[in-house]
Amino acid sequence: MGSFFSRHRQNTQHISQQSDTVPPSIQIDEFDESYIRLWKIFREAIQPLYFKILCWVNPQWNPSSNFKDYLESQGVNINKFKKKLGKDQWDKVMNPSSHDTWDITLIYVLLQFSKYLAGENDAKWHKQNGSDPEMSLTCSKNLRNETAHNLKIDRGRCSVIINIVYKLTMKIQEGLKLVMLWDGVNPEDKEEIEREIVRVFDDTRQKIEEIRKGAIGAEVFDEYQREIDFTKKMKLLEDRGFPCLKEHLEKLKSINPLNLITGTSSNPNISAEKIYTEMKLEGESGPCSVPIEEILNHVPHYDHSRLLLIKGMAGMGKTTLVKKINSDWLSKKDDIKGLSDFAIRLYVQCRDSIESFKDLLVAFFGDVHQKFQGNEIIDVCLAHKCLLIIDGYDELNDK
C-alpha cells in the first residue's frame, strides 16, 4: 500500500506574499492555496482510493497487465468500451506501468465496466440519493471536475468542499460493503475484506486531514505551479475564446439555397434547421442505413484516429448536414446523440486558406490567442473534448 498512500514531504513554512523565504517569482493568494489544497486531496488521496477500489471490484485483474486485455477476457465489448475513452486515456489503459497517471475521470470509466458494480448505463450512477456506491463515486468524481478548473475558491469554500469529500468517502465505504460483503462470501474472506476496506478508507481520510491542516510551502507550490498556470489558460479560453467561437459558428449555421442556381450571394440566407430534411446515410460495409441521430456513434475508434468520412454527389446535402450540426451544437439540442459532449466545435472548409490547426484556432478564438505562447493554445484546446468538421474534401487546397 506504500505506493498508493506514500506520504509526501511537507514544507513547514506557510507561503505568503510577504514571506522572505518565498522566491520572488512565486505569488500566491488564498485562491491559489485553496486550489493546491484541493488538487492535492483529489490527486494524492482520492485518486489512489479510486484505483484501489478498481482492484477490489476486479479481483481477477492483474495490474501488471493492461486493463483492455482483462476486459476482453471477461467478455466485454471492447469497441463499446473504447468509445468511452479519449486517445490519451486509451494509451494509458494499454500501458500497465502508467497507473500513477490514471486520474479519477479515467478510473471512473473503468469502474463502470467492473465486476461488482453496476453497468455503464445503470441508473445507480446517476441517482441523487441512496446507499449505492456508484452514486457516491459519481458525486466524488463530479465534485473533482467542478473544482479542478475553478480558481475562485476561497479558504471558506475550500473547507466546505473538503468536508463534503470526507463524508463522501464514508458513503463510498458503506456502499462498497453492501456489494462486496454479500451473503455468498466465505465468512473468513468476508472479515479479511472488511478489514482491508476499513484500513484503506481510514488511511484515505487521514491523508485528507494531513492535506487539510498541512502548510503549503514554496517547494509544493512550485510543484503545482504548472498545473495552476494551465488551469488559468483553460479558464481564459473558456471565458474569452468560447464566446468568439460561438459568434463565428453563428455566421456559419445558415445556408443560401439559391446560390448554386443564381451564382450570386445576394439571396437571403436561411437557417439550416429550417430547410433540413432527414437524409439517409448508408455505410460502405453493408446496406444498413445509419440514423442521423446516431451518426457520432458510428465514428470508428482506431488507435491513432477517430475519423468519419461522409461522401456523396454535389447537392446531396452534406454541407446542409454540417450546418445543421453547427446549429444544434449552438442551441444545445440533443437531436444528435453525443454532440453536446463536445466542449469545442470547430469547422473548416477545405477551400479556405488555413495552413495549420493553430491557424484555425486563431481564426475561431479571436484576439485571445495573443495571451498564449508557442503552441499553448493547441494544448489548451485539446484538453477539452473537441469535434472538428472539415467540409468540402474534394476542394482540398495544398495546405
C-alpha positions in Angstrom: 0.0 0.0 0.0 3.0 2.3 0.3 2.8 3.2 -3.4 -0.8 4.1 -3.0 -0.6 6.1 0.1 3.0 7.4 0.1 3.5 10.4 2.3 4.7 13.5 0.5 7.2 15.6 2.3 5.5 18.7 3.9 7.2 22.0 4.0 6.7 23.5 7.5 6.7 27.1 6.3 3.4 28.8 5.2 3.7 30.8 2.0 2.6 34.4 2.0 3.4 37.1 -0.5 5.4 38.9 2.2 7.5 35.9 3.4 11.2 36.3 2.9 11.5 32.5 2.3 9.4 32.6 -0.9 11.2 33.1 -4.2 10.2 36.4 -5.8 8.8 34.6 -8.8 6.1 32.9 -6.7 3.0 34.8 -5.9 0.3 33.0 -4.0 -3.0 34.1 -2.5 -5.8 32.3 -0.7 -7.3 31.2 -4.0 -4.1 29.6 -5.2 -3.6 28.0 -1.9 -7.2 26.6 -1.9 -6.7 25.3 -5.4 -3.5 23.5 -4.5 -5.0 22.0 -1.3 -8.0 20.6 -3.2 -5.8 19.4 -6.1 -3.6 17.5 -3.6 -6.6 15.9 -1.9 -8.0 14.6 -5.2 -4.6 13.6 -6.6 -3.0 12.2 -3.5 -5.9 10.8 -1.5 -9.0 10.2 -3.7 -7.2 9.1 -6.9 -5.3 6.3 -5.1 -8.5 5.3 -3.4 -10.3 5.0 -6.7 -7.5 2.8 -8.1 -7.7 0.6 -5.0 -11.5 0.2 -5.5 -10.8 -0.7 -9.1 -8.6 -3.5 -7.9 -11.2 -4.7 -5.4 -14.0 -4.9 -7.9 -11.9 -6.6 -10.5 -10.2 -9.4 -8.4 -9.1 -11.3 -11.4 -7.3 -8.4 -12.9 -3.5 -8.4 -12.6 -2.4 -4.7 -12.5 0.8 -5.7 -14.3 -1.3 -6.5 -17.4 -3.3 -4.0 -19.4 -6.9 -3.4 -18.5 -8.2 -3.9 -22.0 -6.9 -7.5 -22.2 -8.6 -8.2 -18.9 -11.9 -6.8 -20.0 -11.7 -8.8 -23.2 -11.2 -12.0 -21.2 -14.4 -11.1 -19.3 -16.4 -10.9 -22.5 -16.7 -7.1 -22.6 -17.4 -5.4 -25.9 -14.1 -3.6 -26.5 -15.4 -1.3 -29.2 -18.1 -0.1 -26.8 -15.5 0.3 -24.0 -13.1 2.2 -26.3 -15.7 4.7 -27.3 -15.8 5.9 -23.7 -12.2 6.9 -23.7 -10.1 9.6 -25.3 -6.9 8.7 -27.1 -4.7 9.6 -24.2 -6.9 7.6 -21.8 -6.7 4.6 -24.2 -2.9 4.8 -24.3 -2.8 4.8 -20.5 -5.1 1.7 -20.3 -2.9 -0.1 -22.7 0.2 0.7 -20.7 0.4 -1.4 -17.5 3.2 0.7 -16.0 1.2 4.0 -16.1 -1.2 3.5 -13.1 0.1 6.6 -11.4 -1.2 8.7 -14.4 -4.7 7.2 -14.2 -6.8 10.1 -13.0 -10.2 9.9 -11.3 -12.1 10.5 -14.6 -10.4 7.6 -16.3 -10.7 5.2 -13.3 -14.4 6.2 -13.0 -15.0 4.9 -16.6 -13.1 1.7 -15.8 -15.3 1.1 -12.7 -18.4 1.1 -14.9 -17.1 -2.0 -16.7 -16.2 -3.8 -13.4 -17.5 -6.9 -11.9 -19.1 -5.9 -8.6 -20.5 -2.5 -9.7 -23.4 -1.6 -11.9 -23.0 -1.4 -15.7 -22.3 1.9 -17.5 -25.9 2.7 -18.3 -27.4 1.7 -14.9 -29.3 4.4 -13.2 -27.3 3.8 -10.0 -24.5 6.0 -11.4 -26.9 9.0 -11.7 -29.2 8.7 -8.7 -29.5 11.8 -6.4 -29.5 9.9 -3.2 -29.3 6.4 -1.7 -26.7 4.0 -0.4 -25.3 2.8 -3.7 -21.5 3.2 -4.0 -22.0 4.1 -7.7 -23.9 7.2 -6.7 -21.2 8.3 -4.2 -18.4 7.6 -6.7 -20.2 9.8 -9.2 -20.7 12.6 -6.7 -17.0 12.5 -5.8 -15.9 12.5 -9.5 -18.3 15.3 -10.3 -17.0 17.4 -7.4 -13.5 16.9 -8.6 -14.4 18.0 -12.1 -16.3 21.0 -10.8 -13.3 22.2 -8.6 -10.5 21.2 -10.9 -10.7 24.3 -13.1 -12.2 26.7 -10.6 -9.8 29.4 -9.5 -12.3 31.3 -7.4 -12.5 29.1 -4.4 -11.5 30.8 -1.2 -10.5 29.2 2.1 -14.0 29.0 3.4 -15.4 27.3 0.4 -12.3 25.1 0.3 -13.1 23.9 3.8 -16.7 23.1 2.8 -15.5 21.1 -0.2 -13.0 19.1 1.9 -15.8 18.3 4.4 -18.0 17.0 1.5 -15.1 14.9 0.2 -14.6 13.4 3.7 -18.3 12.5 4.0 -18.3 11.0 0.5 -15.5 8.6 1.4 -17.7 7.4 4.3 -20.6 6.8 2.0 -18.5 5.0 -0.6 -17.1 2.8 2.1 -20.5 1.8 3.4 -21.8 1.3 -0.1 -18.9 -1.0 -1.0 -19.6 -3.2 1.9 -23.0 -3.8 0.6 -21.8 -5.0 -2.8 -18.6 -6.8 -1.7 -19.7 -8.5 1.5 -22.6 -10.3 0.0 -24.0 -13.5 1.6 -22.2 -15.9 -0.7 -18.8 -14.7 0.5 -16.9 -17.1 2.8 -17.1 -15.7 6.5 -13.3 -15.7 6.8 -12.8 -13.9 3.5 -15.6 -11.5 4.5 -13.7 -10.5 7.6 -10.5 -10.0 5.7 -12.2 -7.9 3.0 -13.9 -5.8 5.6 -10.6 -5.2 7.5 -8.9 -4.2 4.2 -11.7 -1.8 3.4 -11.6 -0.1 6.8 -7.9 0.2 6.7 -7.7 1.8 3.2 -10.5 4.2 3.9 -9.0 5.2 7.3 -5.7 5.9 5.5 -7.5 7.9 2.9 -9.3 10.1 5.5 -6.0 10.5 7.4 -4.4 11.7 4.2 -7.2 14.2 3.7 -6.7 15.6 7.2 -2.9 15.9 6.6 -3.5 17.9 3.5 -6.3 20.0 5.1 -4.1 21.0 8.0 -0.7 20.9 6.4 1.2 24.0 5.3 1.5 24.8 1.6 5.2 25.5 1.2 7.2 27.1 -1.6 8.5 23.7 -2.7 5.0 22.3 -3.0 3.7 25.4 -4.8 6.4 25.2 -7.3 5.5 21.6 -8.0 1.9 22.5 -8.8 2.5 25.9 -10.4 2.4 24.5 -13.9 -0.9 22.9 -13.2 -2.3 26.2 -11.9 -0.9 28.1 -14.9 -2.6 25.6 -17.3 -5.8 25.9 -15.4 -5.7 29.7 -15.8 -5.2 29.3 -19.6 -8.1 26.9 -19.7 -10.3 29.5 -17.9 -9.1 32.2 -20.2 -10.0 30.2 -23.3 -13.4 29.4 -21.9 -14.2 33.0 -20.8 -12.9 34.9 -23.8 -12.3 32.4 -26.5 -15.6 30.4 -26.4 -17.8 33.4 -27.0 -15.7 34.2 -30.1 -16.1 30.6 -31.2 -19.8 30.7 -30.9 -20.1 34.0 -32.6 -18.1 32.6 -35.5 -20.2 29.5 -35.8 -23.4 31.6 -35.7 -22.4 33.1 -39.0 -21.8 29.6 -40.5 -25.1 27.9 -39.5 -27.1 29.5 -42.3 -27.3 28.4 -45.9 -28.0 30.1 -49.2 -30.1 27.5 -51.0 -30.3 29.5 -54.3 -26.6 30.3 -54.6 -25.8 27.3 -56.8 -28.6 28.2 -59.1 -28.1 32.0 -59.4 -24.4 32.2 -58.8 -24.9 35.2 -56.6 -24.6 35.9 -52.8 -27.4 38.4 -52.7 -30.1 35.8 -52.0 -31.3 35.6 -48.4 -29.6 33.2 -46.0 -31.9 30.7 -44.2 -31.1 28.8 -41.0 -30.1 25.2 -41.9 -32.6 23.7 -39.5 -35.5 25.3 -41.4 -34.7 23.6 -44.6 -33.0 20.5 -43.3 -34.8 17.3 -44.1 -33.7 13.9 -42.8 -31.4 12.2 -45.2 -30.4 8.5 -45.5 -26.8 7.5 -44.7 -25.5 4.1 -45.7 -22.3 2.5 -44.5 -19.9 1.1 -47.1 -19.7 -2.2 -45.3 -23.4 -3.1 -45.9 -26.9 -1.9 -46.9 -27.8 -0.9 -43.4 -28.8 2.8 -43.1 -27.5 5.0 -40.3 -29.9 7.3 -38.5 -28.6 10.8 -38.4 -29.1 11.0 -34.6 -26.7 8.0 -34.3 -24.0 9.4 -36.6 -21.4 10.1 -33.9 -21.7 6.6 -32.6 -20.5 5.3 -35.9 -17.2 7.1 -35.8 -14.6 4.3 -35.9 -12.2 4.3 -33.0 -8.7 3.2 -34.1 -5.6 3.6 -32.1 -4.5 6.8 -33.9 -7.6 8.4 -35.3 -11.3 8.8 -34.8 -12.4 9.8 -38.3 -15.7 9.6 -40.2 -15.9 10.4 -43.9 -19.3 11.3 -45.4 -19.3 11.3 -49.2 -21.8 11.8 -51.9 -22.6 13.7 -55.0 -22.7 17.5 -55.0 -26.0 18.8 -53.8 -26.9 15.7 -51.8 -27.0 17.7 -48.5 -23.5 17.1 -47.0 -22.9 20.8 -46.2 -26.5 21.2 -45.1 -25.9 18.4 -42.6 -22.8 20.1 -41.4 -24.6 23.4 -40.8 -27.4 21.5 -39.1 -24.8 20.1 -36.7 -23.5 23.6 -36.2 -26.9 24.9 -35.3 -27.7 22.0 -33.0 -24.4 22.4 -31.1 -25.0 26.1 -30.6 -28.6 25.6 -29.4 -27.5 22.6 -27.2 -30.1 20.4 -28.9 -29.8 16.6 -28.3 -31.0 15.5 -31.7 -27.6 14.1 -32.5 -26.5 11.8 -29.6 -23.2 12.8 -28.2 -22.9 16.2 -29.8 -23.4 18.0 -26.5 -20.5 16.1 -25.1 -18.1 18.3 -27.1 -16.9 21.4 -25.4 -15.3 22.7 -28.6 -16.8 22.5 -32.0 -14.6 23.6 -34.9 -15.4 23.9 -38.6 -13.2 24.5 -41.6 -13.8 24.5 -45.4 -11.1 22.9 -47.5 -11.2 25.9 -49.9 -10.2 28.2 -47.0 -6.5 29.3 -46.8 -6.0 27.7 -43.4 -2.5 26.3 -43.2 -2.4 24.7 -39.8 -4.5 23.6 -36.8 -3.1 26.6 -34.9 -4.2 29.0 -37.7 -7.7 27.5 -37.4 -7.8 28.2 -33.6 -6.5 31.7 -34.1 -9.3 32.3 -36.6 -12.0 31.0 -34.3 -10.9 32.3 -30.9 -10.2 35.9 -31.8 -7.6 38.0 -30.0 -7.4 35.7 -27.0 -4.7 33.8 -28.9 -2.3 36.6 -28.1 -2.3 35.5 -24.5 -0.8 32.2 -25.4 2.8 31.4 -26.2 4.1 28.9 -28.8 1.6 26.1 -29.2 -0.1 26.6 -25.8 -3.5 27.3 -27.4 -3.3 23.9 -29.1 -2.6 22.1 -25.8 -5.4 24.0 -24.0 -7.9 23.4 -26.8 -7.2 19.7 -26.9 -7.6 19.4 -23.2 -11.3 19.8 -24.0 -13.3 17.3 -25.9 -13.1 18.7 -29.4 -15.1 18.0 -32.6 -13.6 19.1 -35.9 -15.6 19.1 -39.1 -13.9 19.5 -42.4 -16.2 20.4 -45.3 -15.5 20.1 -49.0 -12.8 17.4 -49.0 -12.9 17.4 -52.9 -12.0 21.1 -52.8 -8.9 20.4 -50.6 -6.2 23.0 -51.1 -2.5 22.1 -51.0 -2.2 23.2 -47.3 
